[in-house]
């Protein structure tokens, strides 16, 4: 059974997806200073051994690692694939043991080198999980402001198309991110952003220019014909149970992780 610390993602009948929080799925984990909680990022200054332990515990929590008795409960593919995110439109294969520089990991379970799952790290940006109708092709996408406006969402959907996946059969889960009422930007930047994606226009709750990244992602998914879109309406900036770079500066990262159909 999925831990209540993991937010389930609706990806149809084949694949599984989850969004993590600051709460460890297998019990309390409050140590770590500014990274307190279940930080999954190695690039933010946290202890690397601690992060590695968290990643192992996440894999076990979603059924991809041996349990305490040594009995493997996942498929025969290996591990969760992670990436070096750089706010780009780069799409890379989610291969076992690799950590490519990209902002989307595409996992084709039919490929022999594929990992068991693909993950994206965020602390205000939008984590997007995608799955084709049969769950064999899935993706984890990092959609920050720059990536959204440059076209990371259309880029990964094009990669699905290259594998013969019809967008009408794709399910998309848009995870927790900073909301438009909290994401303040200069007016000129809002004008530039909305010229590219009008749906991301927002006003903060204190009346200044804002941008709604998740709304922009959903609009791009809809225009591409994606058949099923769900959105986790939780703001990272407002919720202390989620990591937020805008709120805290030095902090950890939560993840979105997608597992293809077995």
KOLBA-428711 format. One record per residue (C-alpha): residue number from 1; residue in one letter; x, y, z. Coordinates in pm, whole numbers, plus 50000, padded with zeros to 5 digits. Each point is the difference from the previous one (the first is absolute). Layout:
r i: NUM; aa: a; px: X; py: Y; pz: Z
...
//
This chain:
r i: 1; aa: x; px: 50000; py: 50000; pz: 50000
r i: 2; aa: x; px: 50125; py: 50347; pz: 49915
r i: 3; aa: x; px: 50119; py: 50207; pz: 50298
r i: 4; aa: x; px: 49788; py: 50308; pz: 50085
r i: 5; aa: x; px: 50325; py: 50198; pz: 49964
r i: 6; aa: x; px: 49987; py: 49927; pz: 49627
r i: 7; aa: x; px: 49743; py: 50180; pz: 49785
r i: 8; aa: x; px: 49868; py: 49754; pz: 49740
r i: 9; aa: x; px: 49986; py: 50112; pz: 49637
r i: 10; aa: x; px: 49718; py: 49890; pz: 49772
r i: 11; aa: x; px: 50170; py: 49851; pz: 49695
r i: 12; aa: x; px: 49734; py: 49763; pz: 49875
r i: 13; aa: x; px: 49987; py: 49624; pz: 50026
r i: 14; aa: x; px: 50356; py: 49908; pz: 49909
r i: 15; aa: x; px: 50261; py: 50221; pz: 50166
r i: 16; aa: x; px: 50041; py: 50123; pz: 50357
r i: 17; aa: x; px: 50113; py: 50342; pz: 50115
r i: 18; aa: x; px: 50070; py: 50180; pz: 50328
r i: 19; aa: x; px: 50098; py: 50342; pz: 50127
r i: 20; aa: x; px: 50209; py: 50007; pz: 50317
r i: 21; aa: x; px: 49977; py: 50250; pz: 50286
r i: 22; aa: x; px: 50235; py: 50101; pz: 50282
r i: 23; aa: x; px: 49867; py: 49704; pz: 50197
r i: 24; aa: x; px: 50182; py: 49670; pz: 49959
r i: 25; aa: x; px: 49770; py: 49722; pz: 49873
r i: 26; aa: x; px: 50139; py: 49754; pz: 50255
r i: 27; aa: x; px: 50003; py: 50213; pz: 50314
r i: 28; aa: x; px: 50128; py: 50328; pz: 50152
r i: 29; aa: x; px: 50314; py: 50158; pz: 49853
r i: 30; aa: x; px: 50031; py: 50351; pz: 50139
r i: 31; aa: x; px: 50378; py: 50040; pz: 50027
r i: 32; aa: x; px: 50203; py: 50188; pz: 49743
r i: 33; aa: x; px: 49988; py: 50370; pz: 50084
r i: 34; aa: x; px: 49858; py: 50198; pz: 49705
r i: 35; aa: x; px: 49953; py: 49667; pz: 49818
r i: 36; aa: x; px: 49795; py: 49852; pz: 50285
r i: 37; aa: x; px: 49764; py: 49733; pz: 49880
r i: 38; aa: x; px: 50016; py: 49768; pz: 49703
r i: 39; aa: x; px: 50235; py: 50193; pz: 49771
r i: 40; aa: x; px: 50078; py: 49811; pz: 49679
r i: 41; aa: x; px: 50246; py: 50240; pz: 49831
r i: 42; aa: x; px: 50377; py: 49960; pz: 50009
r i: 43; aa: x; px: 50078; py: 50339; pz: 49843
r i: 44; aa: x; px: 49865; py: 50231; pz: 50275
r i: 45; aa: x; px: 50269; py: 49952; pz: 50268
r i: 46; aa: x; px: 49846; py: 49721; pz: 50206
r i: 47; aa: x; px: 50207; py: 49702; pz: 50114
r i: 48; aa: x; px: 50032; py: 49766; pz: 49701
r i: 49; aa: x; px: 49977; py: 49683; pz: 50209
r i: 50; aa: x; px: 49678; py: 50127; pz: 50156
r i: 51; aa: x; px: 49852; py: 50074; pz: 49657
r i: 52; aa: x; px: 50107; py: 49659; pz: 49869
r i: 53; aa: x; px: 49824; py: 49837; pz: 50294
r i: 54; aa: x; px: 49685; py: 50201; pz: 49923
r i: 55; aa: x; px: 50008; py: 49890; pz: 49636
r i: 56; aa: x; px: 50038; py: 49637; pz: 50104
r i: 57; aa: x; px: 49709; py: 50036; pz: 50241
r i: 58; aa: x; px: 49786; py: 50159; pz: 49730
r i: 59; aa: x; px: 50070; py: 49712; pz: 49763
r i: 60; aa: x; px: 49901; py: 49752; pz: 50269
r i: 61; aa: x; px: 49685; py: 50196; pz: 50088
r i: 62; aa: x; px: 49873; py: 49980; pz: 49641
r i: 63; aa: x; px: 50089; py: 49633; pz: 49961
r i: 64; aa: x; px: 50321; py: 50026; pz: 49799
r i: 65; aa: x; px: 50257; py: 49879; pz: 50250
r i: 66; aa: x; px: 50044; py: 49691; pz: 50216
r i: 67; aa: x; px: 49807; py: 50019; pz: 50325
r i: 68; aa: x; px: 50140; py: 49915; pz: 50343
r i: 69; aa: x; px: 49983; py: 49627; pz: 49923
r i: 70; aa: x; px: 50196; py: 50043; pz: 49676
r i: 71; aa: x; px: 49698; py: 49917; pz: 49784
r i: 72; aa: x; px: 49981; py: 50223; pz: 49695
r i: 73; aa: x; px: 49652; py: 50134; pz: 49938
r i: 74; aa: x; px: 50068; py: 50202; pz: 49683
r i: 75; aa: x; px: 50065; py: 49907; pz: 49638
r i: 76; aa: x; px: 50331; py: 49874; pz: 49862
r i: 77; aa: x; px: 50115; py: 50346; pz: 49886
r i: 78; aa: x; px: 50240; py: 50188; pz: 50225
r i: 79; aa: x; px: 49951; py: 50305; pz: 50218
r i: 80; aa: x; px: 49856; py: 50347; pz: 49962
r i: 81; aa: x; px: 50151; py: 50218; pz: 49727
r i: 82; aa: x; px: 50085; py: 50359; pz: 50100
r i: 83; aa: x; px: 50121; py: 50292; pz: 49789
r i: 84; aa: x; px: 50211; py: 50314; pz: 50019
r i: 85; aa: x; px: 49734; py: 50267; pz: 49944
r i: 86; aa: x; px: 50104; py: 50323; pz: 49830
r i: 87; aa: x; px: 49674; py: 50177; pz: 49897
r i: 88; aa: x; px: 50019; py: 49885; pz: 49638
r i: 89; aa: x; px: 49795; py: 49814; pz: 49740
r i: 90; aa: x; px: 50228; py: 49697; pz: 50016
r i: 91; aa: x; px: 49836; py: 49656; pz: 50001
r i: 92; aa: x; px: 50212; py: 49696; pz: 50087
r i: 93; aa: x; px: 49944; py: 49627; pz: 50031
r i: 94; aa: x; px: 49948; py: 49876; pz: 50355
r i: 95; aa: x; px: 50268; py: 49733; pz: 49994
r i: 96; aa: x; px: 50111; py: 49801; pz: 50301
r i: 97; aa: x; px: 50305; py: 50149; pz: 50172
r i: 98; aa: x; px: 50003; py: 50319; pz: 49788
r i: 99; aa: x; px: 49941; py: 50361; pz: 50114
r i: 100; aa: x; px: 49982; py: 50206; pz: 49679
r i: 101; aa: x; px: 49982; py: 50377; pz: 49978
r i: 102; aa: x; px: 49639; py: 50056; pz: 49899
r i: 103; aa: x; px: 49664; py: 50127; pz: 50122
r i: 104; aa: x; px: 49795; py: 49699; pz: 49900
r i: 105; aa: x; px: 50070; py: 49631; pz: 50037
r i: 106; aa: x; px: 49819; py: 49773; pz: 49754
r i: 107; aa: x; px: 49976; py: 49639; pz: 50111
r i: 108; aa: x; px: 49910; py: 49734; pz: 49745
r i: 109; aa: x; px: 49948; py: 49680; pz: 50197
r i: 110; aa: x; px: 50051; py: 49800; pz: 49679
r i: 111; aa: x; px: 50364; py: 50116; pz: 49980
r i: 112; aa: x; px: 50246; py: 49759; pz: 50164
r i: 113; aa: x; px: 50209; py: 50275; pz: 50164
r i: 114; aa: x; px: 49705; py: 50180; pz: 50161
r i: 115; aa: x; px: 49989; py: 50076; pz: 50370
r i: 116; aa: x; px: 49713; py: 49884; pz: 50218
r i: 117; aa: x; px: 49867; py: 50354; pz: 50046
r i: 118; aa: x; px: 50073; py: 50363; pz: 49909
r i: 119; aa: x; px: 50008; py: 50298; pz: 50236
r i: 120; aa: x; px: 49997; py: 50380; pz: 49999
r i: 121; aa: x; px: 50109; py: 50229; pz: 50285
r i: 122; aa: x; px: 49826; py: 50326; pz: 50088
r i: 123; aa: x; px: 49965; py: 50268; pz: 50269
r i: 124; aa: x; px: 49752; py: 50237; pz: 49828
r i: 125; aa: x; px: 50025; py: 49896; pz: 49634
r i: 126; aa: x; px: 49736; py: 49770; pz: 49857
r i: 127; aa: x; px: 50057; py: 49624; pz: 50005
r i: 128; aa: x; px: 49808; py: 49832; pz: 49718
r i: 129; aa: x; px: 49953; py: 49623; pz: 49968
r i: 130; aa: x; px: 49879; py: 49852; pz: 49671
r i: 131; aa: x; px: 49893; py: 49652; pz: 49893
r i: 132; aa: x; px: 49880; py: 49856; pz: 49672
r i: 133; aa: x; px: 49677; py: 49803; pz: 49985
r i: 134; aa: x; px: 50162; py: 49660; pz: 50068
r i: 135; aa: x; px: 50247; py: 50139; pz: 50254
r i: 136; aa: x; px: 50307; py: 49872; pz: 49814
r i: 137; aa: x; px: 50130; py: 50348; pz: 49914
r i: 138; aa: x; px: 50014; py: 50252; pz: 50285
r i: 139; aa: x; px: 50182; py: 50324; pz: 50078
r i: 140; aa: x; px: 50099; py: 50226; pz: 50287
r i: 141; aa: x; px: 50021; py: 50369; pz: 49905
r i: 142; aa: x; px: 50147; py: 50310; pz: 50170
r i: 143; aa: x; px: 49802; py: 50307; pz: 49892
r i: 144; aa: x; px: 50144; py: 50316; pz: 50151
r i: 145; aa: x; px: 49932; py: 50345; pz: 49860
r i: 146; aa: x; px: 50277; py: 49987; pz: 49740
r i: 147; aa: x; px: 49932; py: 49642; pz: 49897
r i: 148; aa: x; px: 49627; py: 50058; pz: 49974
r i: 149; aa: x; px: 50044; py: 50303; pz: 49777
r i: 150; aa: x; px: 50269; py: 49835; pz: 49786
r i: 151; aa: x; px: 49775; py: 49698; pz: 49940
r i: 152; aa: x; px: 50103; py: 49708; pz: 50219
r i: 153; aa: x; px: 49641; py: 49867; pz: 50003
r i: 154; aa: x; px: 49959; py: 49991; pz: 49618
r i: 155; aa: x; px: 50352; py: 49855; pz: 49974
r i: 156; aa: x; px: 49925; py: 49699; pz: 50218
r i: 157; aa: x; px: 49662; py: 49945; pz: 49832
r i: 158; aa: x; px: 50180; py: 49999; pz: 49664
r i: 159; aa: x; px: 50231; py: 49732; pz: 50141
r i: 160; aa: x; px: 49692; py: 49793; pz: 50091
r i: 161; aa: x; px: 49881; py: 50043; pz: 49642
r i: 162; aa: x; px: 50334; py: 49875; pz: 49868
r i: 163; aa: x; px: 49930; py: 49677; pz: 50190
r i: 164; aa: x; px: 49655; py: 49970; pz: 49848
r i: 165; aa: x; px: 49805; py: 50116; pz: 50307
r i: 166; aa: x; px: 49673; py: 50179; pz: 49917
r i: 167; aa: x; px: 49959; py: 50312; pz: 50217
r i: 168; aa: x; px: 49629; py: 49932; pz: 50046
r i: 169; aa: x; px: 50094; py: 49690; pz: 50199
r i: 170; aa: x; px: 50253; py: 50178; pz: 50223
r i: 171; aa: x; px: 49919; py: 50068; pz: 50365
r i: 172; aa: x; px: 50177; py: 50295; pz: 50163
r i: 173; aa: x; px: 50033; py: 50078; pz: 50370
r i: 174; aa: x; px: 50109; py: 50354; pz: 50090
r i: 175; aa: x; px: 50148; py: 50004; pz: 50349
r i: 176; aa: x; px: 50039; py: 50251; pz: 50284
r i: 177; aa: x; px: 50165; py: 50329; pz: 49899
r i: 178; aa: x; px: 50002; py: 50364; pz: 50099
r i: 179; aa: x; px: 49661; py: 50148; pz: 49913
r i: 180; aa: x; px: 49935; py: 50312; pz: 49796
r i: 181; aa: x; px: 49882; py: 50187; pz: 50308
r i: 182; aa: x; px: 50345; py: 49955; pz: 50158
r i: 183; aa: x; px: 50240; py: 50013; pz: 49704
r i: 184; aa: x; px: 50082; py: 50370; pz: 49961
r i: 185; aa: x; px: 50198; py: 50118; pz: 49697
r i: 186; aa: x; px: 50073; py: 50341; pz: 49842
r i: 187; aa: x; px: 49732; py: 50132; pz: 49766
r i: 188; aa: x; px: 50233; py: 49988; pz: 49698
r i: 189; aa: x; px: 50073; py: 49635; pz: 50066
r i: 190; aa: x; px: 49627; py: 49927; pz: 50029
r i: 191; aa: x; px: 49941; py: 50172; pz: 49666
r i: 192; aa: x; px: 50271; py: 49791; pz: 49837
r i: 193; aa: x; px: 49866; py: 49680; pz: 50157
r i: 194; aa: x; px: 49637; py: 50055; pz: 49907
r i: 195; aa: x; px: 50098; py: 50088; pz: 49645
r i: 196; aa: x; px: 50122; py: 49640; pz: 49975
r i: 197; aa: x; px: 49738; py: 49835; pz: 50222
r i: 198; aa: x; px: 49697; py: 50215; pz: 50084
r i: 199; aa: x; px: 49864; py: 49746; pz: 50248
r i: 200; aa: x; px: 50282; py: 50066; pz: 50245
r i: 201; aa: x; px: 49892; py: 50361; pz: 50064
r i: 202; aa: x; px: 49935; py: 50052; pz: 50372
r i: 203; aa: x; px: 49967; py: 50261; pz: 50271
r i: 204; aa: x; px: 50142; py: 49934; pz: 50347
r i: 205; aa: x; px: 49772; py: 50013; pz: 50301
r i: 206; aa: x; px: 50162; py: 50335; pz: 50089
r i: 207; aa: x; px: 49920; py: 50144; pz: 49656
r i: 208; aa: x; px: 50334; py: 49984; pz: 49817
r i: 209; aa: x; px: 50088; py: 49828; pz: 49669
r i: 210; aa: x; px: 50018; py: 49623; pz: 50024
r i: 211; aa: x; px: 50035; py: 49688; pz: 49790
r i: 212; aa: x; px: 49812; py: 49670; pz: 50032
r i: 213; aa: x; px: 50234; py: 49730; pz: 49875
r i: 214; aa: x; px: 49759; py: 49711; pz: 50053
r i: 215; aa: x; px: 49725; py: 50177; pz: 49804
r i: 216; aa: x; px: 50246; py: 50048; pz: 49714
r i: 217; aa: x; px: 50097; py: 49633; pz: 50008
r i: 218; aa: x; px: 49635; py: 49890; pz: 49996
r i: 219; aa: x; px: 49923; py: 50233; pz: 49707
r i: 220; aa: x; px: 50286; py: 49854; pz: 49796
r i: 221; aa: x; px: 49892; py: 49644; pz: 50080
r i: 222; aa: x; px: 49643; py: 50080; pz: 49895
r i: 223; aa: x; px: 50108; py: 50159; pz: 49671
r i: 224; aa: x; px: 50209; py: 49693; pz: 49921
r i: 225; aa: x; px: 49691; py: 49779; pz: 50038
r i: 226; aa: x; px: 50106; py: 49817; pz: 50316
r i: 227; aa: x; px: 49700; py: 49790; pz: 50098
r i: 228; aa: x; px: 50010; py: 50009; pz: 50380
r i: 229; aa: x; px: 50141; py: 50280; pz: 50216
r i: 230; aa: x; px: 49988; py: 50018; pz: 50378
r i: 231; aa: x; px: 50149; py: 50275; pz: 50216
r i: 232; aa: x; px: 50108; py: 49976; pz: 50363
r i: 233; aa: x; px: 49888; py: 50340; pz: 50127
r i: 234; aa: x; px: 50258; py: 50048; pz: 50277
r i: 235; aa: x; px: 50232; py: 50301; pz: 50022
r i: 236; aa: x; px: 50360; py: 49935; pz: 50099
r i: 237; aa: x; px: 50044; py: 50357; pz: 50127
r i: 238; aa: x; px: 49697; py: 49982; pz: 50229
r i: 239; aa: x; px: 50047; py: 49649; pz: 50140
r i: 240; aa: x; px: 50285; py: 49942; pz: 50250
r i: 241; aa: x; px: 49964; py: 49629; pz: 49929
r i: 242; aa: x; px: 50145; py: 50063; pz: 49652
r i: 243; aa: x; px: 50341; py: 50138; pz: 49904
r i: 244; aa: x; px: 49998; py: 50351; pz: 49850
r i: 245; aa: x; px: 50306; py: 50180; pz: 49869
r i: 246; aa: x; px: 49810; py: 50327; pz: 49974
r i: 247; aa: x; px: 49898; py: 49981; pz: 50365
r i: 248; aa: x; px: 50317; py: 49861; pz: 50159
r i: 249; aa: x; px: 50294; py: 50049; pz: 49765
r i: 250; aa: x; px: 50229; py: 49722; pz: 50121
r i: 251; aa: x; px: 49773; py: 49695; pz: 50010
r i: 252; aa: x; px: 49941; py: 49649; pz: 49873
r i: 253; aa: x; px: 49801; py: 49861; pz: 49709
r i: 254; aa: x; px: 49700; py: 49773; pz: 49971
r i: 255; aa: x; px: 49948; py: 49771; pz: 49704
r i: 256; aa: x; px: 49752; py: 49874; pz: 49750
r i: 257; aa: x; px: 50063; py: 49639; pz: 49905
r i: 258; aa: x; px: 49833; py: 49789; pz: 49733
r i: 259; aa: x; px: 50005; py: 49620; pz: 49966
r i: 260; aa: x; px: 49902; py: 49839; pz: 49668
r i: 261; aa: x; px: 49762; py: 49708; pz: 49971
r i: 262; aa: x; px: 50170; py: 49669; pz: 50082
//
